[in-house]
């Protein structure tokens, strides 16, 4: 009997490439599709996907989600691909446009603004297909590949949110995990996610060389980003950072602003 297809969704950003390199070779029953993080989370919640590489804020909201062990996208210090560009210092931000691509980064921005700097700006959403150069907001959050390409010369400050998080908490920041929908059994496919990560990291130079031109980025920069900046493990410290972020999200949810209510999910 043929193995049932496992519907897997991932993000089409440079930072995910090491996690999906040859994934379908290691588990031929995987049907892989690519989308932005927020839409992946919606599709997983709707039952259109069995496994999704989704923002951790969406993992917290999930209905009984579990996660593939020891695989994540995170950082300990600067992350380079999650940047708040601002015309003014943190304390003076009154309006902020948040990239619609990732709700984790949007949540992190608002939590840092409120809890670390004591400001609660007016928030608007920046759609993926909207230019950001002429925005009227004090600050704009960009994520993924367009954050690394962006210069935004009219914005004096470029705050790296991975760096801000670790400076504030002393912990790694976990941005995304492979979330598994309730009732889905991975079976032998679980090992494929780990094999893909190991293979992808071992071939980070080749991935960087292949992807750089299409992104308009330097291949050496892409290599350092994948090999030296990002953290793809989900060990004890990463789980601690993830748990701390969950606590802050839940505290933030108690106020009548910002994020949608969090649902019960697997504790970390």
C-alpha positions as a Python dict, from the first residue, in 0.01 Angstrom:
ca = {
    (1, 'X'): (0, 0, 0),
    (2, 'X'): (132, 344, -93),
    (3, 'X'): (228, 581, 189),
    (4, 'X'): (-30, 862, 215),
    (5, 'X'): (90, 1204, 101),
    (6, 'X'): (208, 1437, 375),
    (7, 'X'): (111, 1795, 286),
    (8, 'X'): (396, 2021, 395),
    (9, 'X'): (418, 2398, 358),
    (10, 'X'): (732, 2609, 391),
    (11, 'X'): (838, 2967, 342),
    (12, 'X'): (1003, 3072, 19),
    (13, 'X'): (1277, 3276, 187),
    (14, 'X'): (1653, 3224, 188),
    (15, 'X'): (1643, 3136, 558),
    (16, 'X'): (1428, 2829, 492),
    (17, 'X'): (1634, 2683, 209),
    (18, 'X'): (1862, 2470, 433),
    (19, 'X'): (1553, 2313, 591),
    (20, 'X'): (1387, 2207, 267),
    (21, 'X'): (1695, 2112, 64),
    (22, 'X'): (1623, 1761, -71),
    (23, 'X'): (1338, 1721, 178),
    (24, 'X'): (1120, 1543, -76),
    (25, 'X'): (1409, 1312, -163),
    (26, 'X'): (1441, 1204, 197),
    (27, 'X'): (1063, 1151, 221),
    (28, 'X'): (909, 1102, -125),
    (29, 'X'): (556, 1107, 19),
    (30, 'X'): (595, 1475, 111),
    (31, 'X'): (405, 1721, -108),
    (32, 'X'): (586, 2051, -56),
    (33, 'X'): (431, 2392, -127),
    (34, 'X'): (577, 2739, -65),
    (35, 'X'): (400, 3048, 71),
    (36, 'X'): (449, 3337, 313),
    (37, 'X'): (453, 3251, 686),
    (38, 'X'): (117, 3403, 780),
    (39, 'X'): (-68, 3226, 497),
    (40, 'X'): (100, 2896, 584),
    (41, 'X'): (-32, 2932, 937),
    (42, 'X'): (-385, 2996, 809),
    (43, 'X'): (-368, 2694, 576),
    (44, 'X'): (-241, 2469, 856),
    (45, 'X'): (-521, 2585, 1085),
    (46, 'X'): (-774, 2519, 808),
    (47, 'X'): (-651, 2161, 765),
    (48, 'X'): (-511, 2227, 417),
    (49, 'X'): (-160, 2133, 538),
    (50, 'X'): (-38, 1861, 771),
    (51, 'X'): (294, 2026, 861),
    (52, 'X'): (390, 2389, 823),
    (53, 'X'): (700, 2595, 887),
    (54, 'X'): (509, 2866, 1068),
    (55, 'X'): (580, 3161, 1298),
    (56, 'X'): (602, 3059, 1663),
    (57, 'X'): (323, 3303, 1753),
    (58, 'X'): (98, 3096, 1529),
    (59, 'X'): (226, 2776, 1686),
    (60, 'X'): (112, 2909, 2026),
    (61, 'X'): (-234, 2975, 1883),
    (62, 'X'): (-263, 2633, 1723),
    (63, 'X'): (-513, 2371, 1832),
    (64, 'X'): (-297, 2101, 1985),
    (65, 'X'): (0, 2150, 1753),
    (66, 'X'): (322, 1963, 1818),
    (67, 'X'): (655, 2035, 1651),
    (68, 'X'): (931, 1848, 1476),
    (69, 'X'): (1209, 1822, 1739),
    (70, 'X'): (1540, 2006, 1709),
    (71, 'X'): (1454, 2205, 1395),
    (72, 'X'): (1377, 2577, 1395),
    (73, 'X'): (1470, 2911, 1246),
    (74, 'X'): (1616, 3139, 1508),
    (75, 'X'): (1905, 3354, 1619),
    (76, 'X'): (2110, 3445, 1921),
    (77, 'X'): (2183, 3809, 1854),
    (78, 'X'): (2145, 3975, 1513),
    (79, 'X'): (1924, 3790, 1264),
    (80, 'X'): (1959, 4037, 969),
    (81, 'X'): (1625, 3939, 815),
    (82, 'X'): (1390, 4093, 1075),
    (83, 'X'): (1451, 4467, 1083),
    (84, 'X'): (1255, 4763, 1215),
    (85, 'X'): (1352, 5067, 1008),
    (86, 'X'): (1268, 5386, 1194),
    (87, 'X'): (1291, 5760, 1137),
    (88, 'X'): (1310, 5818, 1514),
    (89, 'X'): (1451, 5642, 1822),
    (90, 'X'): (1245, 5362, 1981),
    (91, 'X'): (1099, 5590, 2247),
    (92, 'X'): (960, 5834, 1989),
    (93, 'X'): (785, 5584, 1759),
    (94, 'X'): (416, 5668, 1736),
    (95, 'X'): (316, 5491, 1413),
    (96, 'X'): (451, 5162, 1277),
    (97, 'X'): (374, 4960, 963),
    (98, 'X'): (418, 4585, 1013),
    (99, 'X'): (510, 4344, 733),
    (100, 'X'): (214, 4110, 683),
    (101, 'X'): (448, 3818, 611),
    (102, 'X'): (512, 3705, 970),
    (103, 'X'): (292, 3753, 1273),
    (104, 'X'): (575, 3649, 1508),
    (105, 'X'): (789, 3943, 1401),
    (106, 'X'): (487, 4175, 1423),
    (107, 'X'): (419, 4050, 1777),
    (108, 'X'): (786, 4083, 1872),
    (109, 'X'): (795, 4441, 1746),
    (110, 'X'): (494, 4544, 1953),
    (111, 'X'): (616, 4361, 2264),
    (112, 'X'): (959, 4525, 2250),
    (113, 'X'): (804, 4867, 2190),
    (114, 'X'): (565, 4830, 2479),
    (115, 'X'): (754, 4626, 2738),
    (116, 'X'): (1110, 4747, 2679),
    (117, 'X'): (1058, 5105, 2562),
    (118, 'X'): (718, 5194, 2709),
    (119, 'X'): (550, 5307, 2388),
    (120, 'X'): (230, 5185, 2223),
    (121, 'X'): (219, 5317, 1867),
    (122, 'X'): (-64, 5312, 1618),
    (123, 'X'): (-22, 4998, 1406),
    (124, 'X'): (-96, 4946, 1038),
    (125, 'X'): (-24, 4650, 810),
    (126, 'X'): (221, 4663, 521),
    (127, 'X'): (109, 4418, 250),
    (128, 'X'): (375, 4208, 78),
    (129, 'X'): (322, 4381, -259),
    (130, 'X'): (329, 4741, -132),
    (131, 'X'): (642, 4958, -163),
    (132, 'X'): (786, 5079, 164),
    (133, 'X'): (1013, 5366, 62),
    (134, 'X'): (753, 5644, 84),
    (135, 'X'): (565, 5528, 390),
    (136, 'X'): (430, 5798, 619),
    (137, 'X'): (481, 5584, 933),
    (138, 'X'): (757, 5655, 1186),
    (139, 'X'): (879, 5296, 1151),
    (140, 'X'): (834, 4997, 923),
    (141, 'X'): (901, 4630, 998),
    (142, 'X'): (1042, 4422, 713),
    (143, 'X'): (1116, 4051, 725),
    (144, 'X'): (1280, 3784, 516),
    (145, 'X'): (1458, 3853, 190),
    (146, 'X'): (1319, 4203, 142),
    (147, 'X'): (1450, 4304, 485),
    (148, 'X'): (1801, 4203, 376),
    (149, 'X'): (1771, 4388, 45),
    (150, 'X'): (1616, 4702, 189),
    (151, 'X'): (1815, 5018, 254),
    (152, 'X'): (1541, 5277, 329),
    (153, 'X'): (1774, 5580, 337),
    (154, 'X'): (1494, 5801, 467),
    (155, 'X'): (1483, 5598, 788),
    (156, 'X'): (1769, 5691, 1021),
    (157, 'X'): (1764, 5376, 1235),
    (158, 'X'): (1772, 5006, 1141),
    (159, 'X'): (1694, 4797, 1448),
    (160, 'X'): (1766, 4423, 1424),
    (161, 'X'): (1494, 4252, 1630),
    (162, 'X'): (1699, 3939, 1693),
    (163, 'X'): (1970, 4157, 1845),
    (164, 'X'): (1712, 4355, 2046),
    (165, 'X'): (1553, 4038, 2186),
    (166, 'X'): (1879, 3879, 2301),
    (167, 'X'): (2011, 4207, 2447),
    (168, 'X'): (1687, 4238, 2644),
    (169, 'X'): (1633, 3877, 2758),
    (170, 'X'): (1972, 3712, 2721),
    (171, 'X'): (1800, 3430, 2530),
    (172, 'X'): (1789, 3307, 2171),
    (173, 'X'): (1490, 3409, 1962),
    (174, 'X'): (1297, 3135, 1782),
    (175, 'X'): (1106, 3273, 1485),
    (176, 'X'): (960, 2959, 1326),
    (177, 'X'): (915, 2585, 1382),
    (178, 'X'): (785, 2290, 1184),
    (179, 'X'): (436, 2270, 1338),
    (180, 'X'): (243, 1944, 1309),
    (181, 'X'): (-135, 1954, 1304),
    (182, 'X'): (-322, 1760, 1572),
    (183, 'X'): (-388, 1401, 1469),
    (184, 'X'): (-111, 1388, 1206),
    (185, 'X'): (139, 1106, 1248),
    (186, 'X'): (475, 1175, 1084),
    (187, 'X'): (610, 824, 1115),
    (188, 'X'): (929, 776, 918),
    (189, 'X'): (890, 1123, 764),
    (190, 'X'): (1002, 1286, 1090),
    (191, 'X'): (1360, 1177, 1023),
    (192, 'X'): (1345, 1344, 681),
    (193, 'X'): (1312, 1689, 836),
    (194, 'X'): (1628, 1631, 1040),
    (195, 'X'): (1814, 1486, 740),
    (196, 'X'): (1716, 1783, 526),
    (197, 'X'): (1846, 2024, 790),
    (198, 'X'): (2176, 1840, 821),
    (199, 'X'): (2215, 1820, 444),
    (200, 'X'): (2118, 2184, 394),
    (201, 'X'): (2366, 2315, 650),
    (202, 'X'): (2641, 2097, 505),
    (203, 'X'): (2571, 2253, 165),
    (204, 'X'): (2506, 2612, 279),
    (205, 'X'): (2771, 2748, 45),
    (206, 'X'): (2609, 2585, -256),
    (207, 'X'): (2265, 2709, -153),
    (208, 'X'): (2397, 3062, -107),
    (209, 'X'): (2568, 3059, -445),
    (210, 'X'): (2253, 2932, -615),
    (211, 'X'): (2008, 3171, -448),
    (212, 'X'): (2208, 3494, -427),
    (213, 'X'): (2166, 3627, -781),
    (214, 'X'): (1787, 3595, -784),
    (215, 'X'): (1772, 3779, -451),
    (216, 'X'): (2005, 4056, -562),
    (217, 'X'): (2240, 3976, -275),
    (218, 'X'): (2610, 3895, -252),
    (219, 'X'): (2677, 3521, -239),
    (220, 'X'): (2932, 3561, 41),
    (221, 'X'): (2680, 3756, 247),
    (222, 'X'): (2420, 3483, 192),
    (223, 'X'): (2671, 3217, 296),
    (224, 'X'): (2756, 3393, 622),
    (225, 'X'): (2387, 3452, 689),
    (226, 'X'): (2308, 3081, 660),
    (227, 'X'): (2622, 2948, 825),
    (228, 'X'): (2703, 3202, 1097),
    (229, 'X'): (2398, 3417, 1172),
    (230, 'X'): (2097, 3188, 1179),
    (231, 'X'): (2046, 2904, 1426),
    (232, 'X'): (1852, 2602, 1302),
    (233, 'X'): (1855, 2391, 1619),
    (234, 'X'): (1584, 2377, 1884),
    (235, 'X'): (1776, 2286, 2196),
    (236, 'X'): (1729, 2369, 2564),
    (237, 'X'): (1821, 2739, 2534),
    (238, 'X'): (1604, 2788, 2228),
    (239, 'X'): (1310, 2626, 2407),
    (240, 'X'): (1368, 2859, 2701),
    (241, 'X'): (1364, 3159, 2469),
    (242, 'X'): (1051, 3027, 2302),
    (243, 'X'): (879, 2983, 2640),
    (244, 'X'): (971, 3338, 2742),
    (245, 'X'): (831, 3477, 2419),
    (246, 'X'): (510, 3283, 2475),
    (247, 'X'): (475, 3433, 2824),
    (248, 'X'): (518, 3783, 2683),
    (249, 'X'): (267, 3714, 2405),
    (250, 'X'): (12, 3596, 2660),
    (251, 'X'): (72, 3903, 2879),
    (252, 'X'): (34, 4125, 2575),
    (253, 'X'): (-290, 3950, 2481),
    (254, 'X'): (-451, 4050, 2808),
    (255, 'X'): (-455, 4412, 2693),
    (256, 'X'): (-718, 4525, 2438),
    (257, 'X'): (-464, 4591, 2160),
    (258, 'X'): (-244, 4401, 1920),
    (259, 'X'): (-260, 4029, 1864),
    (260, 'X'): (-546, 3784, 1839),
    (261, 'X'): (-620, 3574, 2148),
    (262, 'X'): (-392, 3278, 2198),
    (263, 'X'): (-537, 2933, 2210),
    (264, 'X'): (-405, 2652, 2425),
    (265, 'X'): (-125, 2457, 2257),
    (266, 'X'): (172, 2243, 2345),
    (267, 'X'): (373, 2405, 2623),
    (268, 'X'): (740, 2476, 2568),
}
